[in-house]
Amino acid sequence: MCGICGIYNLHGVKPIEEKILDKMLEKIKHRGPDGKNMLINDRVGLGFVRLSFIDLSGGMQPIENEDRRIAMTCNGEIFNYQELREDLIKKGHTFRTKTDVEVVLHLYEEYGLDFPKHLNGQFAIALYDGNKDQLVLVRDQIGICPLFYTVADDRVIYGSEIKGIVEYPGIERKLNLKAVDQLMNYPGVVSPNTFFKNIYSLRAGHMLVIRPDEEIKDIEYWDLQYSPDEEDKGEEYYVENLRELLKKAISRRLIADVPIGFYISGGLDSSVVACYIGKFLLNSYYSFSAEIGEGDLDESEYQKIVKDCVKSEHYSTKVAEEEIWNNIGNVIYHAESAVKESYDVAAYMLSGLVQSSPAKAVLTGQGSDEFFYGYVGYMVDLFRNMQKGKMTPEELEVNERLWGDPYFRFERNHPEIRKIHMNLYSKDVRANIDEFSAFATSPIDVSKVKGLSSQKRRSYIDYKLRLSDHLLGEHGDRMFFSHSVEGRHPFLDAELLDFVTKIPDKYKLKGVNEKYILKRAGEGIVPDPILKRKKFPFQAPGMSAMIKKPSTMDFLSDELIKKYGVFDVNYINELKKIYQQDDFKLMGAYEIDYLLIAMTVTMLCEQYQLSL
C-alpha cells in the first residue's frame, strides 16, 4: 500500500504547482516512506508515496500505459492480479512493470468504467485519461482504503488522508457538526461525511468521474447484496467450501516480496487466520499481540494458546492505562476523527510493534463479525418481539425512517439519547440541531434492506455504518499507516464474501451460538478453547478511568470548551463530577463515553485549527 494525492483543474487549464503537490505528499509520507513521485500536466497532478511490497525496484508510480495517454496511482493491493495479468496479456496488452496494480491501467483500457468490477483487492485509485481529459477516483468495494476529496479554487483536490488535502492553500478548516452527531448516534462518522466540513469521503464501492466543465458523477459500481430468499445446500457444503475459500483468501494476502505477519488477539477471527497460516504452512512467520487491561479485560491467556499453536516468531506489547492517555493525541491526529472509545490507542501501539519487526504488513480478523453475525445485536434481534411494546411512537417513526422497519433498533433508542445530546451541545449548536442531525435522513438506502431478515438487515447496516469508516478507517487504515504498516483482511476477500452472503442465517447464528459456521470451519485447525470461548468484546479504559488519575484534563477545560463552542460548559462540568464519583464506571461498549467524545472533538479542533 501507499499514499496518493492530487489536483485536477475543473475549468480551463492553469499550471499545477509542484511545490503544493509536494507539500501535500509530505504530510502523508508515513504512508509511503520508500519513495515519492509525481506526474503533472496542465490538467492534473498525480502524487504518490510508496510502501513497497511487489516489484521493489520497478513498481514506482504513477504508472502510464503503452502510449502514455493514461496514467494512474493506486493505494492498495490487487490480490487477483496474476489471473488478470495473464488474461490481459492474451488480449494483447503490454506490461511495463511486474507490480500488481498495473493491471488497473489495462483493465480500464479493456473495460472502461466497468474495470473496478474485475478487481479483488483493497484499493483507492486515481486514474487520468488524457484522451478524454477525465479523472476517475475509485474506492474498493468494502472501503478498506480511504480516499477523500474536496472542490475548491475551481479544482478537485483529493488524497488518502485529509491532512494532505488541507495543505492546499485556502482550504477552509471548519468542523462538520453532522460528523459529531453521527459519532454520538452511530459507531462513528459515515461516508461521505468527515469531521472536516466540505471535505468528503468517497463511499465504499463508489467512483467519481470528473470531466472539465461538467458535474462530477458519483457512481455506485458495487454494493453488498443479500437476497430475501435463501437456498439451503446443507451445513457440510458450507463448511467445506468456507474452509477452502478461507485458505485461498489468506494465501492471496501473503503474496509479497517482503515479510508479512498476522495479529493474534485471542478472539475467534484473528485465531482462524493465524491457525490457518500455521496449519497449512503459509508464507508468514511473525505474529503480534497487544495485552490491554487486567482481570476480565486480559486476553493474554488465549493469545498464548494461539501463539503456541502456530509456533510463530511472536511480538507482544502491554498497553498500560497511562500509555493510552499519553498516546491519545497521536491517535486523533492520525485518525482525523474524534472517538468515543480509547481502543484506537491499542491499534496505534500495535502497528508500532509491527514497525519494529521485519514485517511490513499484517493480516487481521476484521470483517468477520459483520458477515457471520458476531455482535450481540444479532442475538437481541431474536427477542425483538419482547421489546416492541416498550417502543414509543417517536422511536417507531425514527426506526422506520432510518432502517426501513419500525421495530428494528440499531444499537440506540435515538430519540431517547437525543435528550442527552441536547444537554451536551452548547446553546447555539442546540438551536440548529435539525440542520446537522444524524437521523434527519437515513445514512443508508433503505430500499436495499427491504424484505430482509433482521440478521441480514443488521449485517448490511453494520457494513455501512461500522465497518467501512470506523473499523477499517480511523481504527484500521489510519492506525496501521501511522507507523507505515499495511493491514490486510482475508474475511473481506471478494470471492469469500460473495459466498458468505449466500450462507443461510441459521448456520451463522445457531440459537445464540454466534458465528457457528465459522467455528465449524475452524474445527481441527483452531484450538478448542478458542472455538468454545464466549464472545468477548474488545474494550479499553474510558474517561471514567482517566478522570480519576491526576491530570490537568486540558482538553476539557472551560477555556477550550468555550473557545470552540460545540459543547455546553456547565453540562461538561456536571459530567466530570459524575465521572469522578468512586462508584462510577461506564459499561464498556454499551454506554456512550460522552466526555471522551467532547475531549477528542476539542483535541481534533486544536490539532487542525477547526472552527464552527
N, C-alpha and C positions, 0 to 999 in steps of 0.2 A: 504493500500500500504506500501511499504518498500523500501529497497535498497539492491542490490545484487552486488557481485563482485567475481572474481575467477581467478584461474590459472590452465592451462591444459598443461601437457607435451606432445609435439608433437612427439618427437623422444626419445625412451628409457624411462627409469624412473629415476628420481632423487628426493630427498626429497623436498617437497614444504614447505618453511619456514613459520611457523605460524606467526612469528613477521612481515613478509612482508604483509601477508594477513590481519593481524590485523591493520597495518598501513593504508592499503587501505580502510578498513572499517571505520577507524577513520575519514577519510576525507569525508565520506558520512553519518556520524551519524545523521545529520539533517534529513535524510530521514527516520530514524528509531530510535527515542530516547527511545523506550520502551524495548530495549534489543538487544543483538547481539549473534551470534553463528556461528560456522563453522564446516565443515567436511573435513578432509584431509586424503588422502592416497597417494601412490606412483605416481598415475597418475593425480589426480585432487585435487584441493582445492576449496570448495564451501563456500563463505562467505555471511552473511546475517545480516542486521539490521532491526528491526521490528517496525512498526507503527501498533498498534493492533486495529482491528475492529470486528472480529468474533472469537469466542473461545479464549477469552482473556487469559485463564490460560493454554490452551493446544495447541495453534497454532504456537508455535515456529518452525522455520525452521533452517537447512534443514530437510525435511521430507523424510523418507525412506519407501519403500514398505514392504510387509509382510516378505520377505526373506532377506531384507536389501541389495539387489543387485542393486537396482535402487534408486537414491536419487535426490532430486530437491530443488531448491529455486525459488520462484516466487515473483516478484514485481508486485502487481496488485490485481485485483478483478475478480472473475468468477461469473457473475450475474445469470447464469442459472445452478449454481452448485447443487441446490436442485433436479431438474429434472434429472441431470446427475448422481448424487449420488444414487438416487433411482433405476435408470436403472442399474448402475454398481453393486449394491448390489444384484439385481436379477440375474446378470450374475456370481455371486459367489465371488466378490471382498470384502475384509475386510478392513474397515477403522479404522485407529488408532486415528484420531482426528475428531473434528467437524468443522474444518476450511474449507473454500470454496475451497482453492487451492489444497487440497489433491486429488481432482478428476483428476487433471492433471496426477498424477502418474498412476492411474488405467486406464485412457483413453489411455495412452501410452502403457500399458501392453495389452490392448484390441485391439487397432487400429494401433500401431506402429507410424510411422511418419505422419500418417493422423490425429493424435489426435487434432492438433490445429483447424481443420475444425469444430469440435464439440463445440468449446468454444464461448460463447457470453460474452465478457468482455473486460477488458483492462489489458494487461499483458506483462511482459518481463520475460522469463523463461530460466533457466539454468538447464538442466536435464542430469544426468550422468547415463549411463547404464553400470554397471560393467560386465555384461555378454558379451558385445561387446567392452568394453573399449571406449565407444562412448560418446562424449559430444554433446548435442543438445542445441542450443541457438535460441530462438523464440521471435519475436516481434509481438504484436497484429495487427489485420487487418488494423486498421486506423493509428496506430503509436502513441497512447496515451502515452504509457510507453516507455521510451528510453532504448537503450542497445547499448553500444559502445564496440569496441574491437580493438586489435592490435596483431601483431605477432612479437615477439622479444625473443631473448635468447632461441630459439627453443621451445617457449611456446606461447599459446594463452592466452592473459590477457584481461579480459573483466570487465565491470562494468556498473552500472546505470548512473554514471557520469564520465566524463573524469578525473576530479580531483583525483579520486581514482586510475585510471589507471597510471597516471604519477607519482604516488608514488612508482611504481615498479622500482627498481634500474636500471639505464642505459637507460630508455625510452628517446628517443631523443625528445627535445622540439623545434619543428620547426613550423613556421606559414605556413598554407596552402593557397597560393595565389588564388587558384581556389575558395575557400570559400569566400574570399574577393570580387572576381569578381562576384560571384553569388549574394552576398548581393547587389552589385551595379546594377545588372540587374533584379533580381527576388525579391520576398518578403523576402527571406533570403537564408541561406545555404540549400542545398538539399542533402539528404542521397544518397549515402553512404559518402559524404564529411562531414568533420567537419573543424573547424578552426585550428585543430592540424594535421599537415602532418603525414600520415601513421597511424593515428587513425581514425577508420571508425565507422559510424553509421549504424547499421543493419536496412535495409529498412523495412517499414511497410508491413505486410503480407508476410514476408520472414523468413526463418530459416537457420541457419548454421548447417551442420552435420560434425563433426570433429572426425576423427579417426587417430590412430597412423600411421605415415609414409605414409599418403595419402593426396592428395589435398583436401583442405577444399571445401565442396559443399555448394553453396548458392542456396537455393530452394525457389521459389515463390509458396506459398501454397494458396494465395488469392490475388485477385485484384478487384478493382471497375469495374463493368461491366455494360455498357449501350448498349442497342440494338438500331440499326438504325431504327428499325420498332417499332411503338407504337400501343398498343391496348388500345382503349379508352372505359372505363367501365362507364363513366358518372361522372359528378362532385360530386354528392351526395355520390356515392360509395367511392370516395377517401376521402371526408370529414369525413364520419362516421368511416372508417377504420383508418384514421390518428388519430382521437381522441382516439380510443381505444388503438392503439399502442403507442401513446404518454403517455397515462396513465400507461400502462404496463412498458414502458421504465423508466419512472420516479420512479415508485414503486420499481422496481428492484434495483435502485441505492440508495434507502433509507433503505435497509436491512443492519443492523449492530447492534452491542451490545454497541455502543456509539452514541452520538448525531450527526446528520447530518444537515447541514444548506444549504442555497442557496444564490446565488448572485442576486442582483437587480441592473441592470444598467440603467433602464429607456427605453431600447430598446425592440423590439418585442420578441426576442428569449428568453432572461432571464425572461421576463414577462410571457411568455407562461408557462415556467417551474414553476415559482413562483405561478401563479394563478391556475394552475392545482393542485399544492400541497394544496393551500388554499381551492379550490372548493371541492376537494374530501377528504379533511381532512387526507392527507397522513402524514406519520410519520416524520415531520420536522417542527421546530418551530423558528429557528434562521435565520435571513436574514442579508445581508451585502451589503454595497454600498460605492463607493468612489466618492466624488464630486471633479471634476477636472476642473479648468478653470473658467472663468466668461463669462457673456453675452451668445453668441451663443454656447459656449462650455459647459455651465452649464446645466446638465440634472436632477438636484435635484427635479424640479417640477414633472417630470414624475416618478422619483423614489418614491416620496411621494405618488403618486396615487396608485402605485402597493403595497407599504407597507401598506397603509390604506385598500386596497382590501383584502390582505391575513391575516392582523392582526397578523403579526409575531413579535417576540422579535427582534428588529432591532438594528444593529450596523452600524455606518457610520463614515467615515473619510474624512476630507478635505485635498486634495493634493495641497499644495501651490507650487508655482514655485520654491522657494528656496529648498523645500524638494526634488524636482526632481533631482536637481543637487547635493544635499548633499548625495543622495542615489544611484546615477548612478554607482558608483564604486562597491557597493554591488551587484547591478543588473548584471553587467558584470561578476563579479566573479562567481555568481551562474549560469548565463546563459551559460557560457563558449563560449560566442559568442559576436562579435561586433553587434551593432544595428544601424538602421537608423531612428528609431522613439523612443521617450522617454516614450511611454506609458507602457513599461515594468515596469517602476517605480511604476505606479499606481497599477499594478497587484502585485508587490512586497509588497507594503504597505497594500493592501487589504488582502493578506494572513496573514500579521502580525496582522491585525484586527481580523481575524478568530482565530488566535492562542490565543488571549486574551479572547476568549469566551469559552463556554463549548463544542462547535462543533469541530470535528476533520477532517471533510470533508465537501465539498460544491458542490452543483450541479450548473452547468453553462449552458449557451445557446450556447456554442461553437459548430460549425459544421452545423448550420442551413443555413448560407449564402451560403456555398459551394454547398449544395444539394437542396436548394429551390430557387436558383438564386437571391441572395440578393445584390450582389455587382453591382456597376454602369457598369462594363464591360459587364454584360449580356444585359443591355439596349443598350449600344453602339453597340453591335453586330447586333441589329435590323436595324441599319443605316449603316451597313458596306459598302453597295454599294456607299454611299456618300464619302467614304474615299479611295476607290480603286484607283481613278485617282491621288491621292496625294502620292501614294506609289512609291518609287524609285525601279528600278530593283534590287538594292542591298538588300533593305528591303524585297522584294518579295522572293528572294533566301533564306534569313535568316529565314523568317517565314515558308517557305516550309520545310526547314531542321529541324527547332525546333518543329513545331506544325503540320506538315503534310498538311498545307493549306497556300498558298502564301498570301492570303488576311486576314488571322487571326492574329490580333495583340494582344499579351498578355501584356497589361499594357504599354509597352515601344516600341519605334522605336529603336531597339538595335543598328543598325549602326550609327544612329544619336547621341545617348548618348555615344557611344564609343569614339567620338571626345573629349568629356569632360573627359572621363576616361584616355585618352592618355595624357592629360594635368595634370591630378591629380596624376598619377603614377610617380614615380621617373624615371630618365633616364634609369637606369639599369633594373628596373622592366618592363618598357615600351618595352625595346628591346626584352624581352622574352614573350610578352603577348600571342602569339599564343600557348605557352605551357600550359597556365592555363586559357585561355579564357572560360567564362561561356557558350558561344554559339558556341564553336568549334564543339560540338556534342550536340544532344538533351538530355535534362535531363529526358525525358520520352521515352517510347517505342511508336513511332508514329503509329505503326500498331494497337494499342489499340483504337485510335480515328478515324480510317478510316471510312468514311461514316456517321459519327455522325453529328447531328445538331451543330451549333455554340454554343448553350447553353450547350449541353451535353459535347462537346469538352472542353469548358471552365471549367465546373464542374470537369471533370477528371483532368485537369491541376491544378486547384485550390487545389484539394485533394493532388496531388503530390508535388506541389511547395509551397503552402501557409499553408495548414492545418497541415500536419504531423510534420514538423520540426520547423516551425515558430510559429504558433498559439498554437499548442499543445506542442511544445518543449520549446524553450527558453522563450517564452511568457507565456506558461502554466505550464507544469510539473516543470520546474526549479524554477519558481516564487512561486508556491504552496509549494514545498518542502524546499524552503529557510527558511520557518517557520514551517516545519513539518506538513503541511496540504495536504490533498489529494483532487484533483479535479475530479469530475465525470461529464460525458457529455451525457445526455439522447438522444440527437439528433444523437449520434453515436452508438446507440444500433444496434446490428447486424440485428435483426428481423425488426426493424423500417426502417433501411437503405435499406434493401432488398426491402421493399415496396415502399419507396420514389423513388428509382431509376426507378421504373416502372410507376410513375405518368407522364402523358404526359406533354410536355413543356408548353403547353398553360394554364395549371392550376397552374403552378409555376410562370410564368411571363405572366400576362394578360395585353396586351398592354404594358404600362410602370409601371404597378402595380406589383412590385416585391413581391415574397413570398405570392401570392394571396391565394393559397390553405391553407397555414398555418394560414393566417388571418381568413379564413373561419372556420378552426378548433378551433380558439380561440373565435369565436362569442359566447356571453353569459357567457364566462368564464374570458376573459381578458377585462379590461375596454376599452370603445370605444376610448378615447383619445390616447391610446397606439396603437390600431388597425389602427387608421386613421392617425397616425403620419407619416410624411415623413421619409424615410431612412436617418439616421444620422450617418456618420462615426465617430467612436471613435477617438478623437485626443488629443494630449498633446503638450505643448510648445516645439519648437525645438531650434536649436542653434541660430536662428535669434533672439530669446528672450533672451537666455542665454548670448550671446556675448555683449548685451547692459547693462548687470549687472556688477558691479565692481567685477572683477575676474582676477586671475593670468593666467587662461587658461593654466595651467601647461602641460596638455597632448597634447597641440598644439604648444608647444614651439619649436623653431628652433632646440634646442639641442636634444629633444626626436624624432622629425621627422627625423632628420639626423641619430640618433642612430639606428633606425630600418630600414631605407632606403626603406620604402614602397611607401611613397608619396613625391611629389616634394615640397620642402620648399617654393620656390617662389610662386607657384600656391596656396598653403595653405594661404600664407600671402595676396595674391590677394583676395581670398575668404573672408578672415577676414575683409578686407576693405569694400567689397560689403555688407557683413552681418551687418557691423556697421553703414551703412547709415540709417538715420532716417526713410526713407520711405520704407525700405526693409523688406519684410515679406514673408516667404515661404507659399505656398498654401497647407497647411495641408498635406494630404496623396498623393497629386497629383504632388508634386515636391520632388526630392530626396535631402535629407539633407546631402550633401557631407562632411560638416565639422563635423557633428555628427558621420558619418562613420569613418572619419580619427581619431577623438578623441577616439572613443571606440575601434578601432583596436589597437591604441597605448596603450590604457589602458589595453587591453587584453594581449598584449605582455609584458607589465610591470608586470602585476599580475602573469603571468605564465612563465615568463622568456623565451618567444618565440623569435626565431631569424629566419632570412630568410635561 
